């Protein structure tokens, strides 16, 4: 709940609101329209990757085999691979950080999404096919903030 009593219920909206409460040098999203749009696109792809990974986890790992629907699994897996293909293409050739000279929300979201998928569905998204994501994630995960919050 905000100081004004407004309840925000979705993580991206909450982060966006909190981002506006800190000084510009600490914000997770760039202020310039082009940088902000690039940041948002990459965050959106990272969130889609997390969603597709979770859908596969539920369907493959939690649903009884006799109730699984293979055409749906195939569709979600294609969507997951497509999303990671777009992320790979979107970050290939970028500098250390994707939208600025320091980590932003896109950097954090992509590194978290990649680790999440690799921890739960590495057999569906081969790290060997995503060298830019692999390298980028290792860079982000070496930051003190990531080291202070291991995924276990």
Residue pairs with C-beta under 8 A, 6 or more apart in sequence:
1 7
1 8
2 8
2 17
8 14
8 17
12 43
12 47
15 28
15 105
16 29
19 27
19 28
19 29
19 105
20 27
24 31
28 104
28 105
28 108
29 36
29 39
29 40
29 104
29 105
30 36
30 38
30 39
30 99
30 100
30 104
35 99
35 100
38 98
38 99
38 106
39 98
39 99
39 104
39 105
39 106
40 106
41 90
42 87
42 90
42 91
42 98
42 99
42 106
42 109
42 110
43 105
43 106
43 109
45 83
45 86
45 87
45 90
45 110
46 87
46 106
46 109
46 110
46 112
46 113
47 109
47 113
48 79
48 83
49 80
49 83
49 84
49 87
49 113
49 114
49 116
49 117
50 112
50 113
50 116
50 117
52 76
52 77
52 79
52 80
52 83
53 80
53 113
53 116
53 117
53 120
53 121
55 76
56 73
56 76
56 77
56 80
56 121
56 124
57 120
57 121
59 68
59 69
59 72
59 73
59 76
60 68
60 73
77 124
80 117
80 121
80 124
80 125
81 124
81 125
84 117
84 125
84 130
84 133
87 110
87 113
87 114
87 130
87 133
88 129
88 130
88 131
88 132
88 133
90 98
91 98
91 110
91 132
91 133
91 136
92 132
93 132
94 132
94 136
95 101
96 139
97 103
97 104
97 107
98 104
98 106
98 107
98 110
98 136
99 106
99 107
103 140
103 143
107 136
107 140
108 140
110 133
110 136
110 137
110 140
111 136
111 137
111 140
111 141
111 146
114 130
114 133
114 134
114 136
114 137
115 137
115 141
115 151
116 151
117 124
117 125
118 125
118 127
118 137
119 151
127 133
127 134
140 146
141 147
